[in-house]
C-alpha cells in the first residue's frame, strides 16, 4: 500500500495542481498537510513581529477555503503548529509514507528545509512540482544557474514561450491516511473575519479572476496601473497569486481568452509583462538563495544604509516629513496592501531620504503585505536599493515630483491622513543626545 503526503505551502488550491493529480494516480492513501511555521509568529532580527493581523487573516481564509475544497474531494486538511522538518519527521515515523509531493519554492529557507527532509528520508520518493510559476525549468531556454542578470534580458528570452494550459480540478482524491499526532490536527472551521476588500481562498480568487476579465479593465490596465488607490485601477490578483489560491497559468489562460474576444493591446500585454516580472523574481530567488538577504545583495558592495530606530518606527507608522509616504504606509498598515507605485515610493524614501538599510523595509513588507512573496518582495527591494537586478544601480525617486504626478490634488494623502505627522524627524542624535526643536 502506497501512502503519500501532499505538503501544501504557497499553493492553497485544488485546481491547476499537478501534485494532487500525481498523488491521485500514484498512492492509495493521502495526507494533506500544511505547516504553520512558528517563525511566522516570532519577532525577526529587523524589529518586525511576524505576520500582521491582515496577513494572518488572509492566510486563515485561504486555509479554510482549501479545507472545504479538500473535504468536497473526500479529503481532510491537516494543520501542524510545528516547523516542517519536525512535522514531517513525526509524520514519517508514524505513517509508512512512500511519496511526498511539494511544489518548488524559491525561498532559501524552504529549499534548505526540503533538502534536510530528503537527506533524512532517502527512501521516500519526493516529487517536486512547478505550479507556483508560469514555466517549468525544462521550458526555459537556459539553466537556472545562467539566469539573465536583468529582467529585460529574461523577458526577451521567455515572453514567446507557450504557457501550459491550467489543469482541471480533480473529482476525487485518495482517502486520508489514519494517524494520531497531537500537534498535527484536522483544520477546524473558524469564524473568519471577512471585513476586508480581500478575502483569501480559491473561491474568492476565481471570483476576482472572472469579475476582472468580464469588464473592459484589461484594455485600460497600462493607463491606470500606477494609480495609488482604487480597486479597478489594477488587477488585484497579487494576494491570491502569493497565497497560491490562484495560479499564474490561470491568469494567462483568462488573458488569452480576453484577447481573443476583445483584441490584444499594449494594456493586455502589460498584464502578461507583470506576470513575467513575478516569474523572473521566482527564479531569481531560486538562483541566488541567501544572497537575497545580504546587505550588498548580488552586487556585494557596501551599502550606505544603517538603522535608526526612531526613523524606522516613524516610517513604519506613516509619520515622516513626506505626506505621500505617510499615506502609503497608513494604507498598508490598515489594509495589508499597497499599489506598486506606492511601494517604490516608500522604499526609495526609506533608503535614500532616511538612510536606513533596505533590509528593514523588506522585512516590514514581509510582516504586513497580504501578497508577500519572497522573491518579488526582496528582489524588488534590492532593485530599488541598487544591489540587485537593476542595471541603473538603484532608483531614487523625487518625492515632490511623485506627489505632483500621482496625487496632485492630495486626494490620496487626505484620505489616508498623510499630512498629519511630527514636524521633527529625529528627537535624538547619533550619540543619543536629545535634539530640541527650533523655536
N, C-alpha and C positions, 0 to 999 in steps of 0.2 A: 504494500500500500504506500502510495506516494503522498506526502504531506508538504504543502507549500506555505510560505509566508509572503503576503503582499505588504511590503513595508512602504506605507504612504509617507509623503513629505510635502513638497510644494506641487502636488498633483491630486488635489482633492476632488476628483470627479470619477465617473464610471464611463462616460462617453469618450471616444478617441483615446483609449487607454490600452495600448498594446500589451502591457504587462498583465493586465487582467485577462485579455484574450489568450495569452500564452498559458497562464495558470489554468484557465478553464479547460484547455486542451491537454495539459500535462499532469495534473495532480488529482487525487481522489478527494482530498480534504484541504481546506484552505483557512489560514488565519489572516485576517485583515487587521493590520496594526498601525497605529500612529503613536510616535514617541513625542510627548510634550516635554521637550528638552528643558531641564532645570535652569540652564544658563539664560533662557529667555525671560526668567523672572528675577535674575540676580543683577546687582549693580555691576557696571563694567569699569575698566580702567580709565574710561573717558568721562567719568562723573555722570553717566546715564544710569537709569534704574531698571533696565529690562523693558519688556513690551509695555507700551502705553495702554490705557483703558480702551482707546479706539482700536488699536491693533489687536488686542486680546478679544474684544467683542467680535470683530470681523472674523478672526480665526474660529471662535466658537460657533459662529453662524455657519461657517464653511464645514466644520466637522459635523455639525448637526445635520446639514443637508446631505453630506456624504453618508452618514449613518442611515438616513432614510432611504437613500438610493440603494445602498447595500442590502438593507432589510427587504426591499422590494425584489431583490435577486436571491433571497433566501440566505443572506449572509449577515454577519454581525461585525461592527467596527469595534475593535478593542483599543483602549487608550492606556498608555503607560505614563506614569509620572516620573519615570527614571530615564536616564540618557539611553541612547540607542544601543550602545555596547553592553551595558548592564542588562537592559531589557531582553536583547536577543540572546545573551548568554543564558539567562534564566529560561527563556522560552525553548532554546535549542537543547538545553539539558533536560527539560521536562517533556518535550514532544519530539518524536523522531522525525525531525524536519529534513527533507531531502532537497527542497528547492527554495530559493529566496529571490524575490522579484523586487527590483528597485530601479527607479528612473535616475539617470545620471544627473548629478547636481554639480554645478560649477564651483561651489564653495570649498575652500581649503579644509575647514573643519569636517564637512560632510564627506569629502573624499578620504580624509585620514580615518574617519570612523569606519567607512566601508572596507578600507584596507585592513584594519585591525580585525574586523569580523571575518574577512576572507582568510587571514592568517590563522585565526583561532579555530576555524571550522573548515578545513580543507576538503572535507567530504561532502559539504553542501554545495550544490550547483547554484551559482549566483548568476542571475540573468539581469543584465543592465539594459534598460530601455532608454529611448531618447524622445520622450513625449513632452519634455519641457522646452524643446527647441523646434524651430521650423525645419531644420535639416538634421539628418543623421550624419555622423562623421564620414561615412562612406560616400555621401553625396558631395562633400566639399572637395574642391579641386586642389587641395593642399593638405598636408599633415597639420594637426593642431599645433605641433611644435614650430611650424612655419607660418603661423597666423600672421597676416599682414599687420604692420606696425601702425597703420592708420585705418580709420573706418572707410575713408574714400576708396582705398585700395581693396579693402574687403568687399565693399558694395559692388564694385565693378566686376569682381570675380564671381559673385554669387547671385546677383539680382535676377539673372535669367534662368537659374536652375528651377526646374519644376518642383513645386511643393507637393508632397504626397497628400492625397485626399484624406480627410479625417475618417477614422474608423467608426462604424456604427456602435450604438450602445449594445451591450450584451443583454440576452434574455434570461440567462441564469448563470450561476456560479456553483462550483463545488461546495458541498456543505461545510460548515465550520468544524475545525478540529476541537475536541474537548480537552480542556486543561484547567487547572486551578492554580493561579499565581496571584497572591494577594494584591500586588501593586499593578497588575495588568487586568483591567476590568472592562466589561462592555460599556460603550458610551451610554450615558444616562441623559435622557432628554432634559434640556434646560429651558427655562423661560427666558429666552434670549431677547435682549432689548433690540428693537429694530427702529428706534427713533434716530435714524441717520439716512443721509442720501444714499449710502452704500450698504447693501445687505450682502453678507458673504454667502457663498454656496453656488452650486451648479445651476439651480433653477433661476436664481437672480441673474447669474451670468448669461444664461440663454435668453432671458427676457431683455437684458440690455443689448445683446447682440442683435436680436430681432427688431427691437424698437429703433435702434440707431439706423440700421440699413433699410428700414421701411420708410425713411424720410429722405429728403434731398441733402441732408447734412454732409454726407461723404463728398458731395460735389463742391462743398464750401470749406472743407477742412483746412486747406492751406491758408485761407484768408482769416480764419478765426482761431487757429490753434495756439497763437501766442497771447490770447486774451487771458487776463488774470483770474477771471471768475466767470460763472455761468455754466450750467450743466450742459448746454448744447454746443458749447464752443470747442469741445474736444470729444474724443470717442468715449472717454472714461472707462476703457477696457482694462487699464493697468492694474487695478486692485485684484480683479478676478484672474488676470494673467499671472500675477505674482503668487496668488494662492493656488493656482493650478485648477481652479474650478472652470476655467476656460482655457483652451489651447490656442497657440498662435496659428496652428493649421486651420482651426475652425474659423478664426477671423479671416484668414486668407481665402478660404472657400466662400465665405459670405461676400467678401470684397469682389471676388471673381464674378459671382452671380450679379452683384450690383452693377459692375462694369459692363457685363453682357446686356443687361436690361436698360441701363441708363447712359452708357458710354463711359469710356475711360477719360480721365483728365489729369491735370497736374495735381489736383487735390486728392483724387483717389490714389494716385501713385504715391503721394506723400504719406498716406496711411501705411502702405507697404514699406516705404522708406523708414518709418518709425519702428516697424516690426524688425527691420534689418538692423537698426541700431541696437535693439534689445538682443537680437541674435549675436551681434558682434560682442557685446559685453558678456554674454553667456560663455562663449568660447574664450574670451579674454580672461575671465576668472579661472576657467579650466587651465589655460595655458600658463598663467603667471602665479597661481596659487597664493602663497603668503606674501608675495610682493604687492598684492592688492592692499595690504595694510601697513606697509612700511612708509615712513615719513617721506622718503625720496622716491617712493613708488617704483616705476620702471626705470626712471632716469638715474636713480642712485645719488642724485645731487643733494646737497644740503639745502633744506628749506629754511626760510626765514621765520616761519610761524612759531609761536610759543604758546603758553597757556596763561591767560589772565582770567582768574576765576570770576571776578565781577563782570568783566566784559562778556564772557561766555554766558553767564546767567542772564544778563540783560538781553543779549542776542536771542537766547532761547525763549525768553518771555515776551519778546517784542517790545523792548524798552531801550532802544538805541536812538541816536540823533537822526535816524533815517526813517521817515514815516512809511515809505513804501515797504521797506524791510520789515518794520514792525507789523504792518497789516498782513503781510505774507506769513509771518511767524505766528501771529494770533489765529489766522485761518488754519494753519497746520495744527496748532495745539487743540483747537476746538473740534476740527473735523477729521484729522488724520490724513488730510490730502492737501496738495498744493499744485498749482499749474507748473508745467515745465519751465516756463519763463520765470515764474517766481522762484523756483529752486535755483536757477542760475544766478538770479539777482542776490538772494540771501547768501549763497555760497561765496560769491565774489566779495560781498561786504565782510563776511567773517574773516576771509583770508587776507584781503588787501586793505580794507579800512580799519579793521580791528586787530590785525596782526596775529591771529590765532591759528595754530596748527590745524590744517584742514581735516585731520582725522577726527577731531572733536565734533565738527559739524556732521561728518559722515555717520558717526556713532549716534548723534542726536536724531538724525533722519532715520536710522535703523530703529531707534526706540519708538518714533512717532508714526512713521508712514504706514498706512494700511497696504500700500502697494510696494513695500520694501522687497527688493531683490538684491542679493549680494553683489552680483556683477554690475548691474546697472547703477546701483547706488554708489559703491566705492569707486567704480570705474569713472563715473561722471564727476565725482569729487576730485579724483586725480586729474581729470581733463581740465577742470576749472583752475586747479592749483598749478598746472603746468608740469606735472610729474608723471603723466600717463600718456594717453594716445593722441594728444593734441599736437600737431606739428608746429603750431604757433607758439607753443610754450606757455600756455595759460590764457585765461580770459578774465580781464579786469574790466568790469562794467562801470560806466559813468552813471551813478545812481540818479542824478538830476535829469540826465537825458532819458533814462529808462522811465522815469516818472512822467516826463513830458510826452513820451511816445505811447506809453501803455496805460496811463491814468491821468490824463491832462486835467480833468475836472475833479480829481481827487474823490471820485465816487467809491472806488475800491478802498482807498485809505480811510475815508469816513465810515464806510460800512463796518470795517474791522478796527476802527478807533486807533489807526496807526499814528495819528497826530498827538496822542497822549503818551508822553514819556518824560523821564527825568532830564532836565536840561544839562546836567553834568554827567558825562560818561563814566569818569573814574572818580572814586572817593578816596583812594589811596594811591601812592606812587609805587615804583618798583621796589623800594625798600620798606613798603607797608606803612609809610608815614601818611597821615591824613592830608588830603588835598581840599582846601577850603574854597568854596565857590567865590567868584569875584563879586564884589558888592554891586 
